[in-house]
Amino acid sequence: MINENPIKIFREMKNDFISYYNTQFYIENKFIRDERNELVDTENIMWKWPQVELLSNYPTISNTNKDVYSSGKINEKFHEYLDKSLFSDAKGEPFKMYSHQADALLESNKNKNVILTTGTGSGKTEAMYLTLFKSLFNESLTWEKPNKPSEEFWFESEESLKNINNWQRHNESREAAVRCLMLFPLNALVDDQKTRLRKIFTGDQGNQLSKIINGNKIYFGAYTGGNGHSPNITSKNYKDIKEKLKSSYKEFKNICTKINEGSYSSDLRYMTQTFDGGEMWTKKDMQLKPPDILISNYSMLSIMMSRSFEKNIIDSTKSWLKKDGNVFTLLIDEIH
């Protein structure tokens, strides 16, 4: 998207939102649906014309991205994947990373803590991903191949809560632990990270990564008051949580179908909960098998440290961290 016309980007975003709106609040009657779209798609109702701020270009590296990956000790099996995931434009054409992004990766190899203070649109997220993916991806090459998963998701089962044995990641033999904790001051920023990580760890990119790491997946999950449903699934709320997940799964499949038909933009699939990659669905799933990347906020982290529901998340991570060579990554947004 680095070379895209900002007006084109604005129009695509506007159309994507309307597509999502029509999916979430679908109206069968086309006449009424079109009338509603006309009402919604009005300046000062849904959108305002963008204000464009001109910024000078940040300096890029003099060598290639793959040279930086190699110097940063990232296994060459991931080089093409990283280019496509982090440093490609809307047409899939790769571009060179910024110098400060390369510096973040290389400085992290010196066992230094990295602070990025560059401006808006400078690729801070990609820079912090590089420092994380270095250790996470290299470790993933050592993971055992998972067993064949159940043919149905646990929320599709008619079994009672106590008889569920196919929770998410039930088929894995590798060690589950939080390899990275991302902390954000606002839940809106947590949601933004979920969208970004979906683009990397679900869909086509997630399938490509899975082939590299012996059929495994990199898992991420948002653990906030507004995400992941109740922290404690009981017989009382079990049915309600299942129905919500069934509804989300149906919505996800419908969006994928519309994308395949050419009716929706491909980016729309990343704006809703996904079921074909490494996104974890509920707090219960994360309590049983902690995600590799846990996204949360300071208040929730404080609660987790004092509550029995999350004890396995903390204990599993402590056990993993005691092993030689394992590195825990802490990413903090908006440090002040």
N, C-alpha and C positions, 0 to 999 in steps of 0.2 A: 504493500500500500504506500510505500515511501514516495513513489512518483505519481500517485493518483491526483487528479484534479479535485480540490476540496469541495467544489459544488457537486461533482459526481458522487463523492463519498457521502455528502449530506443527503442527496436524493436516494441513494441506495439504503442508507440507514432509515430514512423515512418509510420507504417501501417495505423494508424488513419488519419494521414495527407494525405496520398495518397488516402484513401477512400473519405475524404472530397474534395480533389482536383478533383477527378473523378466525384463527385456530382456537384460541382460548375462549372466545365468545361467539361461537359459530351461529349464523342465522341461515336457515335453509332457503328462504325466499330471496332470490337474487336481487329483485327490485329493492327490497328493504335493506339488504346488505350493502348495495351500492349507494343507497341514500345515506346510510350511516357512515360509510367510508368518506363520502363527500363532506359530511358534517365534521368528522374527526380530522380529516386531512385539510385543516384550515389554519392559516397563520394565527398565532396567539392562542390557539386551542391546543394543538399538539406540538407545534414547532414554531421556531423563529428562524429567519435567515441567519446563516452563520456569520460571525465576525472573524475575519481572517487576520491573524497576527503573523507578520513576516519575521522569521528567525534566520540567523546565519547558520550555515551548515557546520555540523560538528566534524572534526577531522576523522578520516577513516584510516585504517591500517595500511601500511605500505606493502605488506606481503598478503598471503591468502588466508581465508578463514581456516582452512585445513592446517596451515602452518601454525596458527594460534592454538587450535585444538591439540595438535601434537606437542607443542611447547607446554601446554597446560596439562599434559598427561591424560588426555581423554582418549580412550581406545579408538583406533581408526575405524572400527566397525560402526561407530556412531557418527562419523564425520558428515556423511551425506544426509543422514537423518536430521542432524542439528541444523544444517544449512536450510533444509526444507521446512523445519519447524520454527526456526527463529529468525532466519535471515533470508527470506524470500519475499518478493512482492506479490501483489494480487494475482499476477499471471503465473506465479510459480518460478519466476526467474530469481536466482540468488544474487545478493548484493554483499558488499564488504561490510563487516561490522565496524563500529566506531572504535577509536583508539582507547577510550575509557572503558569500553566493554572488554576489550582484550586485556587491559591493565588489571581489571577486577579479577579475571581468571588467573592471570600470572601471579599477582600479589597473593592470592589465596593459597598458592602452592608454597609460599614462604611461611605458612602457618600464621599469617597476619589476618586480623579482622579488617574487613573492607567497609568503608563508608562512602556511599555515592551521593554527591551533592550537585549533580548536574540538573539542567533545567527540564521543563516539561517537554515531552516528546523526544527525549534524548536516549531512550532505550534502557532505562534503569532496570526494568523488569527482566529484559533479556540478559542483562549483565548479571543480575543475581541468580537467574536460572543457570547460567554457565557455571558459576561457582558451586551450585548445588549438584548439577547433573554430573560434574566431574567424578565425585565420589559415588553417587547413587548409581550411575550407569556402569561404572567399572565393577562395582560390587554385584550388580545384577547378572553379570556374565558367569558368576559362580553359583547361582541359584539352581536347585534341582528342578527338573521339569515337573509341572503340576499334573495331577491325575485328571481324568476326564470329569468335567463337571456334571451335575444333575441336569436333566433335560428341561426342568422347570425351575423358575426362581422360587425362593421360599414363600414369597407373598402370594404366589399362585396356588400353593398347596392347600388342601382341605384339612390338613393335620392340625391338631390343637397346638397351642404354644409350646407345651412341654415336650411334644413329640417332633418338633422341627429339628432336623439334623442336616439341612442343606442351606445354612446361613451363607451369606456372601463369602467367598473365598474358602468354602468348606473343603475344596479339592486340593488345597495347597499343602506342600510339605516344607516350604522354605520358612525361615524365621520371620515372624511378623513383628515389626517395631516401628516407632516413629523415627525416621531418619532425618526429617526436617520439620521444624515447627515454624510456621509463618504467622506472625502476629500483626494485626491491623487495628487501627483505632475505631474504624467504622464497619458495620456489617455490609454496607454498600461496597466497600473495597474488598471484602471477603467474596462477595458475589462476583465482582470483576475478576478476581483471581480464578474462581471456578470456571468462568467462561474461557479464560486464557488456557488453563490446564486441560480443559476438555479438547481444545484444538490440538493439543500435543499428545494426550494419552487416551483419546477415544477415536472412533471412526477409522478412516484410512491410516492416519498417522499412528494410532494405537495398534492397529494390526501390523503395520510395518515394524514397530518397535518390538512387538511380541515375537515376531519371527527372529529378531536379532538375539533376544534374551531367552531362548529355549522355551517358548510358549508361555512365559510368565507375563505379568502386567505390572506396571508401576501404578500404585493406588494412591489416591488423594481423597480427602474428605473435609468438608466444612463442619466445624463443631462450634456452633453458636446457639443462642437461644432461639433463633428463628430458623435453624436448619437441622435436619436429621431427626425430626420428630421428638418424641419424649425420650429422656435419657434412660428411662426404665420401662421396658415393654412388659405389661402385665396382661392377665386374661381379660381385664376390663377394656384396655385400649388397643389390644392386639388386632381385633377385627377392623377397627377404624383406621389404624396405620396400614393394614393390608389393603384396604379399599383405596386409600390415598395413593399408595404405590401402584396399584393396578391402574388407576386413572392416569398417573404420570407416565406409566409405561405405554398405555394406549395413545396418549398424546405424542409421545416420542416416536412411536411407530408411524403414526399418521403424518407427522412432519417429515420423516424419512421418505415415506411414500410420495408425498407431494414434491419433495426435492428431486427424487428420481424421475418424476413425471415432468419436471421442469417448471412446476408451478411456484415453488418457493426458492429463495436464495439458499445456497448450501450452508451459509453461515448461521442460518436460523436454528440448525440442530444444536448449536453450542449455547443457545440462550435458554435451554430447558434441561431438566435432569436427563442424563443419558444412561443407557443400559447395555452398551456394547463395548465398554472399555474399563478404565481404572477408577471411575467415579464411585465412591461408596455411598450407599443409599440412606442408611439410618445410623443413629448413635449406637444402637445395639450391635450392628455389624462391626462398627469401629471398636467397640469395647471388647468384642471377641477376638478380632484380628486388627490391630491398630494399622492405620494407613501409613504408607511410606512418607507421605507429605500431609501433615495435619495443619489446617488453616483455622485460626481462631482469633479471639480478641483477649485483652488483658483481664476483663471481668470474668469471662468463662474459664480462663486458665486458673484463676484464683479459686473458683468454685470446684473445678476438677481436682485440685490438689487436696481438697478436704472432704471429698465425697467418695463413698465406697464403689459407686457404679463404674468409675473410671480407674480403679486401682490396677486393673490388668494392663491398661494402656501404659501407665507409668512403670509398672514392674517389668513388663516385656521390653520396654525401651531401655531400662537400666541394665537388664540382663544382656541385651544385644550390645550395649555400649561398652560393657566390660571386656568384650572380646578384642584381641589385638587387631589393629588396622581399621576398626570401625570409627567413623567420624560423624558426630551429630552436628547438624547445621541449623543455626538460628537466624531467621530472616525477619527483620523488624522494619516496618514501613513507618514513615513520618517520625523519625527519631528526633527528639527535642531535649 
